[in-house]
Every structure is written in structure tokens, then in C-alpha cells.
Amino acid sequence: MPTGVAMRDAREQLFDAAERILLRDGPNALTSRAVTTEAGCSKGVLHRHFADFDAFLAELVLDRVARIGDQAAALREHAGSGTVTGNLTGALTELFGSVAVAIVALITFRDDLRARLRQVRPTGVPVLTEAAAMIASYLAAERDRGRIAAEADVDTLAPTLIGAGHLLFADRRGTPPEAEAVHRVVTTVIGGVVREPPA
């Protein structure tokens, strides 16, 4: 493997390579050699940017968690437009259709990674915790607009949606669930508190 080849934004290239491996082969296949081979660089590149492989994985998880913040902002901007169930169906599909399910499996699979993440995130499961906060924030915005019942417990509804969505998408090879299946889950969870005409 060549070592003198300059890599533009090596961290991001390594993260993207790790994502591809996770999605294609699962957490068992994720090794430093697999990542650097997938990225087309030497193992030394990874160790120049990260103290060890678990540090790399922790940074990967935290980077992907930060992306949920961008998705949360976009989802809140949709409050008051479209339908609540449609917006949530899209948000869950975007979240779990990405690498999120594989990241959760990775965290579950690697004890050392989980311990390292606990140092910066002492509670919850990274990705799922932030996803639940994203959904709760959106539901609160819709409640403020009167499209969700005033008495709705958004802090319970949000993790319920995330858990149901995660189960729907988890452990799938090939085709993701159809939009109608995701929509049905969303409608079942929040149907009793939606205060808008059905789509």
C-alpha cells in the first residue's frame, strides 16, 4: 500500500470507508486494516490521525451523531408544513436508511468503544439518544402549532418512534422497509395525538 500518496481530508475518507464496510459487511468486518484498505491508504494514515482504532471508532460515532443535529434542524423547519406523519416517516427513513442502524450495532458489538463513548456521553445509546431528542423537538414544535394535542407527551412518543423505527430497519440485508410500513408505524404511535386532517 503506498504511503506517500496525499489524502485530502483523510479523516473523512477513513470515516466514509468505515461506513461502507459497516453497511456492506457489518461490525465484525470493521478492522483497522479493512478501513485503510477500503480507503486506499496505509495503516499509518489512520494512526497519524487517531491514537488507536477505538479512538477512531469513537470519533466516527461522534461525527455521525453530530450529523443528526443537522437533520434535527431541517426537521424542525418542516414543522407546520406537510403532514406530521409524513414528516416523521421521512425523518425515520432518512435516519435509519443511513448508517445509523449499523452504528448502533457497532456500539453494541464493541465493549471498548462503548466504554470510551461513556466518557463523553454517560447516558443513553449514541445515535438513538440524539435521534429521540430530534423527534421530541419536532413534536414539541408541532404541538406549539396545534398539530399535535396539547397534552401529548412528546418525551415518551419520541423514543417510542425511534425504538419502533430501529426495529423496523434493523438486521435487514438488501431492501429497506417500504415507506408504507414506516408510515404505518408512525401512524400507530402518534395517531391518537395528531390534530390535522389525514393525508
BELWO-V642278 format. One record per residue. PHI is phi in degrees with one decimal (* if undefined). OMEGA is omega as a letter, one per 30 degrees, with the letter a starting at -180 (NA if undefined). Layout:
# BELWO-V642278
phi;omega
PHI;OMEGA
PHI;OMEGA
This chain:
# BELWO-V642278
phi;omega
*;a
-66.1;l
-110.3;a
-92.9;a
-85.4;l
-72.3;l
-110.2;l
-76.8;a
49.9;a
-57.6;a
-57.2;a
-66.9;l
-64.2;l
-67.1;l
-60.9;a
-62.3;l
-63.2;l
-62.6;l
-59.8;a
-59.7;l
-64.7;l
-57.7;a
-69.4;a
-82.9;a
-121.5;l
86.7;a
-64.9;l
-59.7;a
-85.7;a
-83.6;l
-127.0;l
-63.0;l
-64.9;l
-61.8;a
-65.7;a
-69.1;l
-64.7;l
-62.3;a
-81.0;l
75.0;l
-140.1;l
-82.8;l
-61.5;a
-60.9;l
-62.2;l
-62.2;a
-77.1;l
-74.8;a
-101.4;a
-137.8;a
-61.8;l
-159.3;a
-69.0;l
-66.6;l
-64.0;l
-59.4;a
-64.4;l
-62.5;l
-65.4;l
-59.5;a
-61.3;a
-65.6;l
-64.8;a
-70.3;l
-63.1;a
-60.9;l
-66.1;l
-64.7;l
-60.0;l
-66.0;l
-65.2;l
-62.4;l
-63.3;l
-65.1;l
-66.1;l
-61.0;l
-64.2;l
-81.9;l
-57.3;a
92.0;l
-121.8;a
60.6;l
-119.0;l
-60.9;a
-65.7;l
-65.4;l
-63.3;l
-70.3;l
-60.3;l
-63.3;a
-65.5;l
-65.9;l
-65.9;l
-65.1;a
-64.1;a
-86.7;l
-79.2;l
-89.8;a
-85.6;a
-55.9;a
-62.5;l
-67.2;l
-64.3;l
-61.5;l
-62.0;l
-62.0;l
-61.3;l
-66.9;a
-74.7;a
-112.6;a
-61.4;a
-64.4;l
-65.7;l
-59.6;l
-63.0;l
-66.0;l
-66.9;l
-61.2;l
-66.4;a
-107.2;l
-133.7;a
-68.2;a
-127.5;l
77.2;l
-105.6;l
-51.5;a
84.7;a
-68.0;l
-63.2;a
-68.0;l
-65.2;l
-64.0;l
-63.6;l
-61.1;a
-67.6;l
-61.4;l
-62.9;l
-64.4;a
-61.1;l
-63.8;l
-64.3;l
-70.2;l
-63.4;l
-62.4;a
-91.2;l
82.8;a
-89.8;l
-126.5;a
-54.8;a
-59.4;a
-87.8;a
-61.8;l
-90.7;a
-66.2;a
-74.8;l
-97.5;a
-62.1;a
-61.8;l
-66.2;l
-64.0;l
-63.5;a
-64.8;l
-62.6;l
-65.5;l
-64.4;l
-61.9;l
-63.4;a
-66.9;a
-92.0;a
-67.8;l
57.0;l
-108.5;l
-114.0;l
90.2;a
-78.4;l
-75.7;l
-63.1;l
-70.3;a
-55.5;a
-63.1;l
-66.8;l
-65.8;a
-60.2;a
-63.4;l
-62.6;a
-59.5;a
-61.8;l
-63.9;a
-74.5;a
-109.8;a
-52.2;a
-73.7;a
-114.2;a
-73.5;a
-121.7;l
-136.4;l
-63.2;l
-61.7;a
-69.3;NA
